């Protein structure tokens, strides 16, 4: 078939590609598209020729999938691509999404793989009955309190991101969502023309906001303030600036998901020249501890953000109580004595039956006011009385089913002591404190979409400024757990080293592992902001960290498991100094000067007794190069342990041409460090900790009997006695001093900004300190061809880092070097095995 009329003339090479691609069933347009990229076109050509795909072996749809593989599959090996081609040919993989999923899986799990597991990851054989799909959609719409047809797109996106429905046919899913929304809200109405809303419609909106007829304001209630007046007062206070807030609960340590919330709230305000509060949502004294408050502030500052103001929900306890009284006085709240089980029954129970108000809902206003005062005075025990908002039980949104505003808690508060016996709930506190602080953009994750209605209802019910709530998708990493309760169980039962165990994905754990704050911000920044949730593979996170480190940290020679090498043909005092760049592409990182002597160490993995044609490292009689050393070496003999038979030392010849023979050209180069007491070489590492995935599966919560059964018992590997080039000491000192200097500049800048800002004083807020910004984990490097490492900020003892002045860096009495592997290197395809 001739190319379409008007198509650009292709080069002879491109025409050859197009003809080849058309021979497997692609149309001319798709063949031309596939030939545009020389790299993917070459991959596609290889797939066609290697798997004999011409001659009608595959149809047009399969040909399109192979073409998609050629684009996506450049990241995986030839054998892995062949596996995917076979799966396309035998029709296991039937869509582009499945092919992409297979590529991602094989990128993290090279051949051989578990066919059944790959099939599950790629949706092979997935099927769902129309009834089951309808039930799943209906359950989602009910559980997440979808508020109407306007949420249709978000519902489809959210359902599509769930593991159970990822592979459902998109059209079938769309039809099921439309059916569920029709059942719940009636037929979708056509868009109405813009213009003034009829008065009747406005009345209905106001009535709904005030809880309907059963919760109408009494005749003695104050006249509601106008929205315009509230808006004008807000703008006068803020000057029209963007105000956001990051509002963590201080009942646990922040995890990787919180990094997205921090990035969005602080970043959005900064982008618009606005302000961002750090507000502790401290309304549950039973679960709050001082260590959590301190850690939250430290992590926010470590990530590079300085709160405009640090506040606490408890700052507003008096104002919140006054508004609770006012809400009750307006007959929009009442004291209830129902148990949790009774409330559940009144809300329709497990079967979603008819919702009914309890007997306390119609109690006189004065009676509720007295009972609320009794709650405040401590006349009730926890669970005996609660204050509930009188909302709208007929509303389909569960967030309008008379939420709890206050409950009794007989626990001392970290800031208010024993003053209060009652504490406000999140549902009551959050929107009102947003209002008090004049937040312009209340940014939260999508599970709070349903809460937006109650958020706005309460602000309107007490006539306060109503901030704008906007939602974004949550961040989650596969193969991890972030539940505070489950993490606490792992810590308390000894499965991990603590909340900062580098195998966890709490932010203090990632910091201890050595992951730079900038790498985390770069990672979450690259995800974008939308309502779709992000369930990211760990390999993608690791790659983001790796990319950040690649051109920002120096590279040092490192031998993880040393094997001694003695050069038999040089003298005992033989020494040459080698000048080596700390990074070949970043001259600013400087140079290192290394000794090369008669005794060097290589890695045990770089030597084996049995040679083979495809093995290029060291073996008896074989020559190998030493990376950046002046000459190669040849193994002439070796020594073994008489008991175990393990090789303990190699005897080698330095191929320096001293005997007149021509130097052999090595086919491979390996790592080394030399022994030289005069320069302190090598640096001996007491412990090198290599952290693997804590959980074996991508979703530990689905494992039976529970997530603990999914723990990999070999997830922590400790290596004793690794060796690093002597340049490590100067690097460590410089990295630490530079980090301290930068942190001092930032501290001074933050203090200056605090002093010039026209805002209320907050003497209880700790100032930013260098200790919060700098730890030993700032000493990072790439162990050349090994991995990226950092000093452990908790276990390592390195005295020279804290010594002032120009004192030479080096090991001191009592030092203990502990390195953590930050992330592995990419597989080096050029290194023979």
C-alpha positions in Angstrom: 0.0 0.0 0.0 1.4 3.4 -0.9 2.0 6.0 1.7 -0.8 8.5 2.3 -1.0 11.5 -0.1 1.1 14.4 1.2 3.2 12.2 3.6 6.9 13.4 3.9 9.4 11.5 1.9 11.3 9.0 4.1 15.0 8.1 3.8 15.9 4.7 2.2 16.7 3.3 5.7 13.4 4.4 7.0 11.6 3.0 4.0 13.3 -0.3 4.6 12.0 -0.2 8.2 8.5 0.7 7.1 8.4 -2.2 4.6 9.6 -4.6 7.2 7.1 -3.4 9.8 4.2 -3.5 7.4 5.1 -7.2 6.7 4.0 -8.2 10.2 0.6 -6.5 9.9 1.1 -2.9 10.8 -0.7 -0.3 8.6 1.5 2.1 6.7 0.8 4.9 9.2 1.7 2.8 12.2 4.8 1.4 10.5 6.0 4.9 9.7 5.3 5.9 13.3 7.4 2.9 14.5 10.2 3.9 12.2 10.5 7.4 13.5 12.8 6.5 16.4 16.0 4.9 15.2 16.5 3.2 18.6 13.1 1.6 19.0 13.0 0.8 15.2 16.2 -1.2 15.6 14.7 -3.0 18.6 11.6 -3.8 16.6 13.6 -5.0 13.7 15.5 -7.4 16.0 12.3 -8.7 17.5 10.8 -9.4 14.0 13.9 -11.2 12.8 14.7 -13.1 15.9 11.1 -14.4 16.4 10.2 -14.8 12.6 7.1 -12.6 12.9 6.6 -12.0 9.2 4.4 -14.1 6.9 1.1 -13.7 8.7 2.3 -15.2 12.0 0.6 -12.4 14.0 -2.4 -10.2 13.3 -2.6 -6.4 13.2 -3.4 -6.0 16.8 -0.5 -8.3 17.9 1.8 -6.4 15.6 0.8 -3.2 17.4 1.6 -4.8 20.7 5.1 -5.8 19.5 5.6 -2.3 18.2 4.7 -1.0 21.7 7.1 -3.4 23.2 9.9 -2.1 21.0 9.3 1.4 22.5 8.8 0.4 26.2 11.2 -2.6 26.1 14.4 -0.8 25.5 14.9 -0.9 29.3 15.0 -4.7 29.6 17.2 -7.3 28.1 16.8 -9.2 24.8 15.7 -12.4 26.6 13.1 -10.5 28.6 11.8 -8.9 25.4 11.6 -12.4 23.8 9.5 -13.6 26.8 7.0 -10.7 26.1 6.9 -11.4 22.4 6.0 -15.1 23.1 3.3 -14.0 25.5 1.9 -11.7 22.7 2.0 -14.5 20.1 0.3 -17.0 22.4 -2.3 -14.2 23.3 -1.5 -14.2 27.0 -0.9 -10.4 26.6 -3.8 -8.7 24.7 -3.4 -5.0 25.4 -0.8 -2.3 25.5 -1.4 -1.9 29.2 -0.6 -5.5 29.8 2.6 -5.3 27.7 3.7 -2.2 29.6 3.0 -4.0 32.9 5.1 -7.0 31.8 8.0 -4.7 30.9 7.9 -3.0 34.3 7.7 -6.4 36.0 10.7 -7.8 34.0 12.6 -4.6 34.6 12.5 -5.4 38.3 12.5 -9.2 38.0 14.7 -10.4 35.2 14.4 -13.9 33.9 13.7 -16.5 35.1 10.4 -15.4 36.5 7.4 -16.9 38.1 4.9 -17.1 35.3 2.0 -17.2 37.6 3.1 -14.1 39.4 3.8 -12.2 36.2 0.3 -13.2 34.9 -1.2 -11.7 38.1 0.7 -8.5 37.7 -0.3 -8.2 34.0 -4.0 -9.2 34.4 -3.6 -12.3 32.3 -6.8 -14.3 32.4 -8.6 -11.6 34.3 -12.3 -11.8 34.3 -15.2 -10.3 36.3 -18.9 -10.9 36.0 -21.2 -7.9 35.3 -22.8 -8.6 38.7 -19.5 -8.5 40.5 -18.4 -5.3 38.7 -21.7 -3.6 39.5 -21.3 -4.6 43.2 -17.8 -3.3 43.4 -18.7 0.0 41.8 -21.8 0.4 43.9 -19.8 -0.3 47.1 -17.2 2.2 46.2 -19.8 4.9 45.4 -21.4 4.2 48.8 -18.2 3.8 50.9 -16.5 7.0 49.6 -19.7 9.0 49.7 -19.6 10.2 46.1 -21.6 13.3 45.9 -22.9 13.3 42.3 -22.3 13.1 38.6 -19.6 15.7 38.8 -17.4 13.0 40.5 -17.7 10.5 37.7 -14.2 11.0 36.2 -12.6 10.8 39.7 -14.6 7.6 40.5 -13.5 5.9 37.2 -9.9 6.9 37.8 -9.9 5.7 41.5 -11.6 2.4 40.6 -9.1 1.8 37.7 -6.2 2.3 40.1 -7.4 -0.5 42.5 -5.7 -3.9 42.0 -9.1 -5.6 41.8 -10.3 -3.5 38.8 -7.1 -2.5 37.1 -7.7 -4.9 34.2 -11.4 -4.4 33.7 -12.5 -3.3 30.3 -12.7 0.5 30.3 -16.0 0.7 28.5 -17.6 -1.9 30.9 -16.2 0.1 33.9 -17.6 3.4 32.5 -21.0 1.8 31.9 -21.0 0.3 35.5 -20.2 3.7 37.0 -22.9 5.4 35.0 -25.4 2.8 36.1 -24.4 3.2 39.8 -24.6 7.0 39.6 -28.0 6.8 37.9 -29.4 4.5 40.6 -28.1 6.9 43.3 -28.7 10.3 41.8 -31.0 9.8 38.9 -30.3 10.4 35.3 -27.5 12.8 34.4 -28.9 16.2 33.5 -27.6 18.2 30.6 -25.4 21.2 31.5 -27.5 24.2 32.4 -26.8 27.6 30.7 -24.8 30.0 32.8 -26.7 32.7 34.5 -28.3 33.6 37.8 -29.5 30.7 39.9 -33.2 30.7 40.6 -34.1 31.9 44.0 -35.8 28.6 44.8 -32.6 26.7 44.1 -30.6 29.0 46.3 -33.1 28.5 49.1 -32.6 24.7 48.8 -28.9 25.1 49.0 -29.0 27.2 52.1 -31.5 24.8 53.7 -29.3 21.8 53.0 -26.3 23.7 54.4 -28.3 24.3 57.6 -29.3 20.7 58.1 -32.7 20.8 56.5 -36.0 21.4 58.2 -35.1 19.3 61.2 -32.1 21.5 62.0 -33.4 25.0 61.0 -32.1 27.9 62.9 -34.3 29.1 65.8 -35.8 32.5 65.6 -33.5 33.8 68.3 -30.3 32.8 66.4 -28.1 35.7 65.1 -28.6 36.8 61.6 -26.0 34.9 59.4 -23.1 36.9 58.1 -22.9 37.3 54.3 -20.4 35.3 52.4 -19.2 38.5 50.8 -18.4 40.1 54.1 -16.5 37.0 55.3 -14.6 36.9 52.0 -13.7 40.6 52.2 -12.4 40.2 55.8 -10.3 37.2 54.7 -8.8 39.1 51.8 -8.0 42.1 54.1 -6.1 39.8 56.5 -4.2 37.9 53.8 -3.7 40.7 51.3 -4.9 38.2 48.7 -1.9 35.9 49.3 -2.2 32.1 49.1 -2.3 30.6 52.6 -1.9 26.8 52.9 -1.1 24.5 55.8 0.4 21.1 56.5 -1.6 19.7 59.4 -0.1 16.4 60.6 -1.4 14.5 63.6 1.5 14.1 66.1 0.7 10.5 66.8 3.5 8.9 64.7 6.4 9.5 62.5 5.9 10.9 59.0 6.2 8.5 56.1 6.9 8.7 52.3 3.3 9.6 51.6 3.6 12.7 53.8 6.4 14.0 51.6 3.9 14.6 48.8 1.6 16.5 51.2 4.6 18.6 52.4 5.7 19.2 48.8 2.3 20.3 47.7 1.3 22.5 50.6 4.6 24.3 51.0 5.4 24.2 47.3 2.0 25.6 46.2 2.3 28.5 48.7 5.9 29.3 47.7 5.1 29.1 44.0 2.4 31.8 44.5 4.5 33.9 46.9 2.2 32.9 49.8 2.5 31.4 53.3 2.3 27.9 54.7 1.6 27.0 58.3 2.8 23.9 60.0 -0.2 23.1 62.2 -0.1 20.2 64.6 -3.6 18.6 64.8 -3.2 17.8 68.5 -6.8 17.0 69.5 -6.2 13.4 70.8 -3.9 13.6 73.8 -4.1 9.8 74.3 -2.0 9.1 71.2 0.3 12.1 71.1 4.0 12.1 72.3 6.6 14.8 72.4 8.9 12.8 70.1 6.4 13.0 67.3 6.1 16.8 67.5 9.9 17.1 67.4 10.3 14.6 64.5 7.7 16.3 62.4 9.3 19.7 62.6 12.7 18.2 62.0 11.6 16.3 58.9 9.8 19.4 57.4 13.0 21.4 57.8 15.2 18.6 56.6 13.1 18.5 53.4 14.0 22.1 52.8 10.9 24.0 54.1 10.5 26.5 56.8 7.0 27.0 58.1 5.7 30.6 58.0 4.2 29.9 61.4 4.0 26.8 63.6 0.6 26.4 65.3 -1.5 23.9 67.1 -5.1 23.1 67.0 -5.0 23.4 70.8 -4.2 27.1 70.3 -7.9 27.4 69.5 -9.5 25.2 72.1 -11.4 28.2 73.6 -12.7 29.4 70.3 -13.7 25.9 69.2 -15.6 25.4 72.4 -17.4 28.7 72.0 -18.4 27.7 68.5 -19.6 24.4 69.7 -21.8 26.1 72.2 -23.1 28.5 69.5 -23.7 25.5 67.1 -25.8 23.9 69.9 -27.6 27.2 70.6 -28.6 27.3 67.0 -30.1 23.8 67.3 -27.4 22.4 64.9 -25.8 20.2 67.5 -27.0 18.1 70.4 -25.6 15.9 73.2 -26.1 12.2 72.5 -25.7 9.3 74.8 -25.8 6.5 72.2 -23.2 3.8 72.0 -21.1 3.3 68.9 -23.2 0.3 68.0 -26.4 2.2 68.4 -25.1 5.0 66.2 -24.2 2.5 63.6 -27.7 1.1 63.7 -29.3 4.5 63.3 -27.1 5.1 60.3 -28.5 2.1 58.5 -26.4 -0.7 60.0 -24.4 -3.2 57.9 -27.2 -3.6 55.4 -27.5 0.1 54.6 -31.0 0.4 55.8 -33.1 3.4 56.6 -31.4 6.1 58.6 -33.1 7.4 61.7 -32.4 10.0 64.3 -31.8 8.9 67.8 -34.0 10.0 70.7 -31.5 12.7 71.7 -31.6 14.4 68.4 -34.8 16.3 69.3 -34.0 17.2 72.8 -34.5 20.8 73.7 -31.6 23.2 73.0 -31.3 24.3 76.6 -31.0 20.7 77.7 -28.2 20.0 75.2 -26.4 23.1 76.4 -26.6 22.0 80.0 -25.4 18.5 79.1 -22.5 19.9 77.1 -21.5 21.9 80.1 -21.6 18.8 82.2 -19.3 17.1 79.7 -16.9 20.0 80.0 -17.0 19.7 83.8 -16.1 16.0 83.8 -19.4 14.7 84.9 -19.3 12.0 82.2 -16.8 9.3 81.5 -15.5 8.6 78.0 -18.2 7.1 75.9 -21.1 8.2 78.1 -21.8 11.5 76.2 -20.8 13.1 72.9 -21.7 16.3 71.1 -23.0 15.5 67.6 -23.6 18.0 64.8 -27.2 18.0 63.6 -26.7 17.6 59.8 -28.9 15.8 57.3 -29.6 12.1 57.8 -31.4 12.0 54.4 -28.2 13.0 52.5 -26.5 10.1 50.7 -23.1 11.3 52.0 -22.1 9.6 55.3 -20.2 12.7 56.2 -23.5 14.4 56.8 -24.9 11.8 59.2 -24.6 13.8 62.4 -20.8 13.6 62.9 -19.3 13.7 66.3 -18.0 17.2 67.3 -16.8 16.6 70.9 -16.0 13.6 73.0 -14.9 13.0 76.6 -11.2 12.1 77.1 -9.7 12.0 80.6 -6.1 12.4 79.5 -3.8 15.3 80.1 -2.8 17.4 77.1 0.8 18.2 76.4 0.0 22.0 76.1 -3.2 22.6 78.1 -2.6 20.0 80.9 -5.8 19.0 82.8 -7.8 22.1 81.8 -10.0 20.2 79.4 -12.1 17.0 79.8 -13.5 17.2 76.3 -11.7 17.4 73.1 -12.9 18.3 69.6 -12.8 15.8 66.7 -11.0 16.2 63.4 -14.3 16.8 61.6 -15.2 19.7 63.9 -11.7 21.1 64.3 -10.1 21.0 60.9 -12.4 23.3 58.9 -12.8 25.8 61.7 -9.1 26.2 62.4 -8.6 26.5 58.6 -11.0 29.4 58.9 -9.3 30.9 62.0 -6.0 30.9 60.2 -7.5 32.3 56.9 -6.3 29.4 54.9 -7.1 30.1 51.2 -6.5 26.6 49.9 -7.2 23.7 52.1 -5.3 21.0 50.2 -6.0 17.4 51.2 -6.0 13.8 49.7 -8.9 12.4 47.8 -10.3 10.3 50.6 -11.5 13.7 52.0 -13.7 14.5 49.0 -16.8 13.3 50.9 -15.7 15.5 53.9 -15.8 18.6 51.7 -19.6 18.8 52.2 -19.5 18.6 56.0 -16.5 21.0 56.0 -18.5 23.6 54.2 -21.7 22.9 56.1 -20.0 23.6 59.5 -18.4 26.8 58.3 -21.7 28.0 57.1 -23.5 26.8 60.2 -21.5 29.0 62.5 -21.1 31.9 60.0 -17.3 31.9 59.6 -15.1 32.3 56.5 -15.2 29.1 54.4 -11.8 28.1 52.9 -11.7 26.3 49.6 -10.9 22.6 49.9 -9.2 20.9 47.0 -8.1 17.2 46.7 -5.1 15.4 45.2 -4.2 11.7 44.9 -2.3 10.0 47.6 1.2 8.6 47.2 1.9 5.0 48.1 4.8 2.7 47.3 4.3 -0.9 46.5 5.9 -3.4 48.9 5.7 -1.1 51.9 3.5 -0.5 54.9 2.8 3.0 56.3 0.1 2.2 58.9 1.3 3.5 62.2 -0.3 0.7 64.1 1.3 -2.0 61.9 4.7 -0.2 62.0 4.5 0.0 65.8 3.9 -3.7 65.9 7.0 -4.4 63.7 9.1 -2.1 66.0 7.8 -3.5 69.3 8.1 -7.1 68.3 11.6 -6.7 67.0 11.1 -7.3 63.3 13.0 -4.1 62.6 15.6 -2.0 64.3 13.3 0.9 65.1 11.1 3.5 63.5 14.2 4.7 61.6 15.1 1.2 60.3 16.3 2.0 56.8 14.1 -0.9 55.4 11.0 1.2 56.4 9.6 4.1 54.4 9.2 6.5 57.3 11.0 9.7 56.4 13.4 9.3 59.4 14.2 5.8 58.1 14.9 7.1 54.6 17.1 9.9 56.0 19.1 7.4 58.1 19.5 5.2 55.0 21.2 8.2 53.4 18.5 9.2 50.9 19.0 12.9 50.3 16.1 15.2 51.0 16.5 16.6 47.5 16.0 13.2 46.0 12.7 12.8 47.8 11.4 16.2 46.7 12.6 15.5 43.1 10.7 12.2 43.2 7.4 13.5 44.4 7.7 16.6 42.2 8.0 14.3 39.1 4.8 12.5 39.9 2.6 15.6 39.2 -0.5 16.6 41.1 -3.9 15.1 40.1 -6.8 13.4 41.8 -5.4 10.0 40.7 -3.6 8.0 43.3 0.0 7.0 42.8 0.9 3.5 43.7 4.6 3.5 42.6 6.9 0.5 42.3 9.9 0.6 44.6 12.2 0.3 41.6 10.9 3.6 40.3 11.7 5.3 43.7 15.1 3.7 43.7 15.8 5.0 40.2 14.8 8.5 41.2 17.3 8.4 44.1 19.9 6.9 41.9 19.5 9.6 39.3 19.7 12.3 41.9 23.0 10.8 43.3 24.6 10.1 40.0 26.1 13.5 39.4 26.1 14.9 42.9 28.3 12.5 45.0 31.9 11.5 44.5 33.1 8.1 43.5 35.5 6.1 45.7 37.3 2.8 45.1 35.7 0.2 47.4 36.2 -3.5 48.1 33.2 -5.0 49.9 34.7 -8.4 50.6 38.5 -8.0 50.5 40.9 -10.6 49.2 44.6 -9.9 49.7 46.9 -9.7 46.6 50.7 -9.7 46.9 52.7 -8.5 43.9 55.6 -10.8 43.8 57.8 -8.9 41.4 58.1 -5.6 43.2 60.0 -4.7 46.4 58.5 -4.4 49.9 58.7 -0.6 49.8 57.3 -0.2 46.2 54.9 2.7 46.0 53.3 4.8 43.3 50.8 7.5 43.9 47.8 7.6 41.6 45.8 10.8 40.9 42.2 10.1 40.4 39.1 12.3 39.8 36.4 11.9 42.4 33.9 12.1 39.5 34.8 11.9 35.9 31.9 14.3 34.9 32.0 16.7 37.8 35.4 18.4 38.1 34.2 20.5 41.0 34.2 17.5 43.2 38.0 17.5 43.0 40.8 14.9 42.9 42.1 12.1 45.2 45.7 10.9 45.6 45.9 7.2 46.2 48.9 4.9 47.0 49.6 1.8 44.9 51.9 -0.6 46.7 53.0 -4.2 46.8 50.0 -5.3 48.8 46.5 -4.5 47.4 43.1 -5.9 48.0 40.4 -6.9 45.5 36.9 -8.1 46.0 36.5 -11.9 46.4 33.8 -11.8 43.8 36.4 -10.7 41.2 38.4 -13.9 41.5 37.5 -17.6 40.8 39.5 -20.7 40.4 37.8 -22.0 37.3 38.3 -20.0 34.1 35.9 -19.9 31.2 35.8 -18.1 27.8 33.1 -15.7 28.9 34.8 -14.8 32.2 37.1 -11.8 32.1 38.0 -11.1 35.7 40.8 -12.7 37.6 41.7 -16.4 37.6 44.9 -18.4 37.9 47.1 -17.5 34.9 44.7 -14.7 33.8 45.5 -11.0 33.5 43.2 -8.2 34.6 43.4 -4.5 34.9 43.1 -2.5 38.2 40.8 0.4 37.7 42.9 3.6 37.2 46.0 1.8 38.4 49.2 2.1 36.2 49.6 -1.5 35.3 47.5 -4.8 35.1 48.3 -7.9 37.1 48.5 -11.6 36.4 47.6 -14.3 38.9 50.5 -16.7 39.2 49.4 -18.7 42.3 47.2 -18.5 45.4 47.0 -19.6 49.0 44.1 -21.4 50.7 43.0 -22.1 54.3 44.0 -25.6 55.1 40.7 -26.3 57.0 38.1 -24.7 54.7 39.9 -24.7 51.4 38.9 -21.0 50.9 41.3 -18.8 49.0 43.0 -16.4 51.4 45.7 -14.7 49.3 46.6 -14.3 45.6 50.2 -14.1 44.4 50.3 -11.9 41.3 52.8 -10.4 38.9 52.6 -6.7 38.1 52.7 -6.3 34.3 55.0 -3.2 34.4 57.4 -4.4 31.7 60.3 -4.5 34.1 61.4 -8.0 32.8 61.4 -6.8 29.2 58.2 -8.5 28.4 55.3 -6.7 26.6 52.5 -5.7 28.9 49.3 -7.7 28.4 46.2 -5.8 27.5 43.5 -6.7 30.0 39.9 -7.4 28.9 38.4 -6.2 32.1 39.2 -3.9 35.1 38.4 -4.6 38.7 38.3 -2.6 42.0 41.2 -2.4 44.4 42.6 -0.6 47.4 46.2 -0.6 48.5 47.8 -1.1 51.9 50.0 1.8 53.0 50.3 2.7 56.7 52.0 6.0 56.0 48.9 7.4 54.3 46.3 5.5 56.4 45.3 3.3 53.5 42.9 1.5 53.3 40.0 2.9 55.4 38.5 -0.1 57.2 34.7 -0.1 57.6 33.5 -1.8 60.7 30.0 -2.6 59.3 28.4 -2.2 55.9 24.7 -2.6 56.0 22.9 -3.7 52.9 19.2 -3.3 53.1 16.9 -5.3 50.8 13.1 -5.2 50.6 11.5 -5.9 54.0 8.5 -7.5 52.3 8.6 -10.1 49.6 5.4 -9.1 47.8 4.1 -5.8 46.4 1.1 -5.9 48.6 2.0 -7.3 52.1 -1.5 -6.6 53.4 -3.0 -9.3 51.2 -0.7 -12.0 52.5 -2.3 -14.7 54.7 -2.4 -14.9 57.7 -1.0 -11.3 57.9 1.7 -9.0 56.6 4.3 -10.3 59.0 4.3 -13.6 57.1 5.5 -11.7 54.1 8.7 -10.4 55.8 11.9 -11.4 54.2 14.2 -12.8 57.0 17.2 -12.0 54.9 16.3 -8.4 54.2 19.3 -7.1 56.3 22.8 -8.1 55.2 25.7 -7.0 57.3 29.2 -7.1 55.9 32.2 -6.7 58.1 35.6 -5.4 57.1 34.9 -3.6 53.8 37.7 -1.4 52.6 37.5 2.1 51.0 40.2 4.3 49.5 41.9 6.7 51.9 40.3 9.7 50.1 37.2 8.9 52.2 38.4 10.9 55.1 38.9 14.2 53.3 35.6 13.6 51.5 33.7 13.0 54.8 35.2 16.1 56.5 34.5 18.3 53.5 30.9 17.0 53.1 30.1 17.5 56.7 31.7 21.0 57.0 29.9 22.1 53.8 26.6 20.8 55.1 27.0 22.6 58.5 28.0 25.8 56.7 24.9 25.7 54.5 22.6 24.9 57.4 24.0 27.9 59.3 23.2 30.1 56.4 19.7 28.7 56.2 19.3 29.2 60.0 20.3 32.8 59.8 18.0 33.4 56.8 15.0 31.8 58.6 15.6 33.8 61.8 15.9 37.0 59.8 12.6 36.3 58.0 10.9 35.5 61.3 12.2 38.8 62.7 10.9 40.8 59.8 7.5 39.1 59.3 4.5 41.0 60.7 2.9 38.2 62.5 2.1 37.2 66.1 5.0 36.1 68.3 5.1 32.4 69.0 7.6 31.9 71.9 6.8 28.2 72.1 8.0 27.4 68.6 11.6 26.1 68.5 13.8 27.9 66.0 15.4 26.1 63.1 18.8 24.6 64.2 21.7 23.0 62.4 21.2 19.8 64.2 17.8 19.4 62.5 19.3 19.9 59.1 22.7 18.1 59.3 23.6 14.5 60.3 26.4 12.1 59.5 24.2 10.8 56.7 25.3 13.8 54.6 28.6 11.9 54.0 27.6 10.1 50.8 29.6 8.5 48.0 29.4 5.9 45.3 31.5 2.8 46.0 32.7 2.6 42.4 30.8 -0.2 40.6 29.4 -1.4 44.0 26.6 0.9 45.2 25.8 4.3 46.8 26.6 4.5 50.5 26.2 6.9 53.4 27.4 7.0 57.0 24.8 5.8 59.4 23.7 8.9 61.4 22.9 6.8 64.5 25.4 3.9 64.7 28.5 5.5 63.2 31.1 7.3 65.5 33.4 9.6 63.5 35.1 12.0 65.9 36.9 14.1 63.2 33.6 15.4 61.8 33.0 17.4 65.0 36.6 18.7 65.3 36.9 22.4 64.4 39.7 23.9 62.4 42.2 22.3 59.9 42.8 19.2 62.0 43.6 16.4 59.5 40.6 14.1 59.0 41.1 10.4 59.9 40.2 7.6 62.3 40.4 8.5 66.0 40.4 6.3 69.0 36.9 4.9 69.6 35.7 5.6 66.0 33.3 3.0 64.5 32.5 3.3 60.9 29.0 2.1 59.8 27.9 2.5 56.2 24.4 2.1 54.9 23.7 1.2 51.3 21.4 4.0 50.0 20.6 2.3 46.7 22.2 -0.2 44.4 23.7 0.7 41.0 22.1 -0.1 37.7 23.2 -3.5 36.4 26.5 -2.9 34.5 26.0 -4.7 31.2 29.6 -4.1 30.3 31.0 -6.0 33.3 31.5 -9.7 32.5 30.5 -12.2 35.1 
